[in-house]
Amino acid sequence: MELEIDLQKSVDENASHYFELSKKAKKKLAGANAAIDDSRKKLQKLLKEETKFLTEEQQRQDEKLRSATRKKEWYEKFHWFISSNEFLCIGGKDATSNEIVIKKHLEKDDIVFHTEAAGSPFFIIKNGQSAPQATLQECAQAVAVYSKAWKHSHTIADVFYVLPEQVSKEAKSGEYLQKGSFMIYGKTTPIQPKLEYAIALLDNQIIAGPVIAISQRTKEYITIIPGEEKKSDLAKKIRHKLGSGDLDDIIKFLPAGGGQIKK
């Protein structure tokens, strides 16, 4: 190592000069080491995040594969749930499926649910005429959740039920029934359910329904109520809380309009 000595300065002055230079060099070295440590920590964090992302992505792919290979039941093309008393409840998602639910799947021992509001789904309880009050209440709640009452952030909704023979596609003279609409004749029985719904993951399958019905099947569920969060954002939060589940399946069960997780 070569040092330049300033002959115009004393030995002490030259020594002091190089001492100051060495202090600056040490500070730079300490700063460089700190920067290296910081970069190393950031790299480790990124590697952990990458590992987590790859693991979650693999889980999502595995879930999609299981969902694709699982044999789906005929009623899964509609809104559906199994009541707390083990009754199958199905409802239309739109005008076309409303027509199918009533025309193809309604039988004499069922019960039909609807609301006065246009655009509401028709729900039926299979063999519902032997269903207890709890199941009737649950089906009414499903109708309310998927009706426009949810979009309007109502807390309760007016729902009614009738017997199959009271439902007809024949309109009154001078009237026209649009696709998915039916005439209701005779006395109706009203129910006013509150608007909330539960979503859960059961045996790697996303299920949803009234809270009482879902709580009978699993204790791990998320309750949602009307709110302002978009379906896609809400679905991501639900999946995170459930720890797993196909995002598309969660979205399929969410009502139209905003929502939020009940605290």
C-alpha positions in Angstrom: 0.0 0.0 0.0 1.5 3.4 -1.0 0.8 6.6 0.9 1.5 10.1 -0.4 3.2 12.4 2.2 2.7 16.1 1.9 6.1 17.5 2.7 4.6 20.9 3.5 2.8 19.3 6.5 4.1 17.9 9.7 4.1 14.2 10.4 1.1 14.7 12.8 -0.8 16.6 10.1 -0.2 13.9 7.5 -1.2 11.2 10.1 -4.4 13.2 11.0 -5.3 13.5 7.3 -5.1 9.7 6.7 -6.9 9.1 10.0 -9.8 11.1 8.7 -9.8 9.3 5.4 -9.8 5.9 7.2 -12.8 7.0 9.3 -14.7 8.0 6.1 -13.8 4.7 4.5 -15.1 2.8 7.6 -18.4 4.7 7.4 -18.7 3.8 3.7 -17.9 0.2 4.5 -20.6 0.1 7.3 -23.1 1.7 4.9 -22.3 -0.8 2.2 -22.6 -3.7 4.6 -26.0 -2.4 5.8 -27.2 -2.0 2.2 -26.1 -5.6 1.5 -27.9 -6.9 4.6 -31.0 -4.9 3.6 -30.9 -6.3 0.1 -30.4 -9.8 1.5 -33.5 -9.4 3.7 -35.6 -8.1 0.8 -34.4 -11.0 -1.3 -35.4 -13.5 1.4 -38.8 -11.9 1.7 -39.4 -12.0 -2.1 -38.3 -15.7 -2.1 -40.8 -16.4 0.7 -43.6 -14.6 -1.2 -42.7 -16.4 -4.3 -42.9 -19.8 -2.5 -46.2 -18.8 -1.0 -47.6 -17.7 -4.3 -46.5 -20.9 -6.0 -48.0 -23.0 -3.2 -51.3 -21.1 -3.4 -51.4 -21.3 -7.1 -50.8 -25.0 -7.0 -53.7 -25.4 -4.5 -56.0 -23.4 -6.8 -55.1 -25.6 -9.7 -55.6 -28.7 -7.6 -59.0 -27.4 -6.5 -60.0 -26.7 -10.1 -59.0 -30.2 -11.1 -61.0 -31.7 -8.2 -64.0 -29.5 -9.1 -63.7 -30.5 -12.8 -63.4 -34.2 -12.0 -66.2 -34.3 -9.4 -69.5 -35.4 -10.7 -71.9 -32.5 -10.3 -75.5 -33.0 -9.3 -78.3 -31.9 -11.6 -79.4 -29.1 -9.3 -76.0 -27.4 -9.2 -76.9 -25.5 -12.3 -79.4 -23.5 -10.2 -79.2 -21.7 -6.9 -79.4 -24.5 -4.4 -78.9 -25.6 -0.8 -79.8 -28.5 1.5 -82.0 -27.3 4.4 -81.3 -28.0 8.0 -84.0 -30.7 7.8 -82.3 -32.2 4.7 -84.7 -30.9 2.1 -83.4 -29.9 -1.3 -84.2 -26.3 -2.2 -83.5 -25.0 -5.8 -84.1 -21.6 -7.4 -83.7 -19.9 -10.8 -80.7 -17.7 -11.5 -82.4 -15.9 -14.4 -85.5 -15.9 -16.5 -84.5 -19.1 -18.4 -83.6 -21.1 -15.3 -86.8 -19.8 -13.6 -88.8 -21.4 -16.5 -86.8 -24.6 -16.1 -87.3 -24.8 -12.3 -91.1 -24.4 -12.6 -91.8 -26.2 -15.8 -89.4 -29.1 -15.5 -88.7 -29.7 -11.8 -91.9 -28.6 -10.0 -93.9 -31.6 -8.7 -97.2 -31.9 -6.8 -95.6 -32.4 -3.4 -93.3 -29.4 -3.7 -93.8 -25.8 -2.4 -93.1 -22.7 -4.5 -91.5 -19.5 -3.1 -91.4 -16.1 -4.8 -91.7 -12.3 -4.0 -93.8 -9.5 -5.5 -90.7 -7.8 -6.8 -89.9 -8.2 -10.5 -86.8 -10.1 -11.3 -86.9 -12.3 -8.2 -86.1 -16.0 -8.4 -88.6 -18.8 -8.1 -87.5 -21.3 -5.5 -89.0 -24.7 -4.8 -88.6 -27.1 -1.9 -88.6 -30.7 -3.2 -91.3 -32.6 -1.2 -91.7 -29.3 0.6 -95.3 -30.0 1.7 -93.9 -32.2 4.5 -91.1 -29.7 5.4 -91.1 -28.2 8.9 -91.3 -24.4 9.5 -87.5 -24.1 9.8 -87.0 -25.3 6.2 -89.8 -22.9 5.0 -88.0 -20.0 6.7 -84.7 -21.0 5.2 -86.0 -21.2 1.6 -87.7 -17.8 2.0 -84.4 -16.4 3.1 -82.7 -17.8 0.0 -85.3 -16.1 -2.2 -84.8 -12.8 -0.4 -81.1 -13.0 -0.7 -81.2 -13.5 -4.5 -83.9 -10.9 -5.0 -83.5 -7.2 -5.7 -83.9 -6.6 -1.9 -80.2 -7.5 -1.6 -79.2 -4.9 -4.2 -81.2 -2.3 -2.4 -79.4 -3.2 0.9 -82.7 -4.1 2.7 -82.4 -5.9 6.0 -85.6 -8.0 5.5 -87.8 -8.8 2.5 -91.4 -9.9 1.8 -91.5 -13.4 0.5 -94.5 -15.8 0.1 -95.1 -19.4 -0.7 -97.9 -21.3 -2.5 -98.7 -24.8 -3.7 -97.8 -26.0 -7.2 -101.3 -25.8 -8.5 -101.4 -22.1 -7.8 -98.6 -21.4 -10.2 -99.6 -21.0 -13.9 -98.1 -19.8 -17.2 -101.6 -18.8 -18.3 -101.9 -15.0 -18.0 -105.2 -13.1 -17.4 -107.1 -11.9 -20.4 -105.2 -9.0 -22.0 -102.0 -9.6 -20.1 -98.7 -11.1 -21.2 -96.2 -13.0 -19.2 -92.5 -12.5 -19.9 -90.0 -15.4 -19.9 -89.4 -16.5 -16.4 -92.7 -15.1 -15.1 -95.7 -17.0 -13.8 -99.1 -16.1 -12.5 -99.9 -16.9 -8.9 -103.6 -17.6 -8.1 -105.2 -17.9 -4.7 -104.0 -17.3 -1.1 -100.3 -16.9 -0.4 -98.5 -17.4 2.9 -96.1 -14.6 3.7 -92.7 -14.8 5.4 -90.3 -11.9 6.2 -86.7 -13.3 6.4 -83.7 -11.3 7.2 -81.1 -10.9 4.5 -77.9 -12.8 5.3 -76.3 -15.9 3.8 -73.5 -18.3 4.7 -70.7 -19.6 2.5 -68.5 -22.6 3.5 -66.0 -25.1 2.3 -67.1 -28.7 2.9 -65.0 -31.6 1.6 -63.2 -29.3 -0.9 -66.5 -28.1 -2.3 -67.9 -24.5 -1.9 -71.5 -24.6 -0.5 -73.8 -21.7 0.5 -77.2 -21.2 2.0 -79.1 -19.8 5.0 -76.9 -19.7 8.1 -78.9 -22.3 10.0 -78.7 -24.7 7.1 -75.0 -24.3 6.6 -74.2 -24.4 10.3 -75.7 -27.8 10.5 -73.2 -29.1 8.0 -70.0 -27.3 9.2 -69.0 -24.9 11.9 -66.5 -23.2 9.6 -68.5 -20.7 7.5 -68.6 -17.0 6.5 -71.8 -15.0 6.9 -72.4 -12.2 4.4 -74.9 -9.4 4.4 -75.7 -6.6 1.8 -72.9 -4.1 1.4 -70.8 -2.2 -1.1 -67.9 -4.5 -1.9 -67.8 -5.9 -5.4 -68.4 -9.6 -5.8 -64.9 -10.3 -7.0 -63.3 -8.5 -4.0 -65.7 -10.1 -1.6 -65.0 -13.5 -3.0 -61.3 -13.1 -2.5 -61.8 -12.1 1.1 -64.1 -15.1 1.7 -61.6 -17.5 0.2 -58.8 -16.0 2.3 -60.9 -16.5 5.5 -61.9 -20.1 4.4 -58.2 -20.8 3.7 -59.1 -22.4 0.3 -61.8 -22.8 -2.3 -62.3 -22.1 -5.9 -62.9 -18.4 -6.5 -65.3 -18.9 -9.4 -67.5 -21.2 -7.2 -67.6 -18.6 -4.5 -68.6 -15.9 -7.0 -71.4 -18.1 -8.3 -73.0 -18.3 -4.9 -72.8 -14.5 -4.2 -76.0 -12.5 -4.7 -76.0 -9.8 -7.4 -74.9 -6.4 -6.1 -72.6 -5.5 -3.3 -72.0 -7.4 -0.1 -69.8 -7.6 2.9 -68.7 -10.1 5.6 -70.8 -9.9 8.7 -68.6 -9.1 11.7 
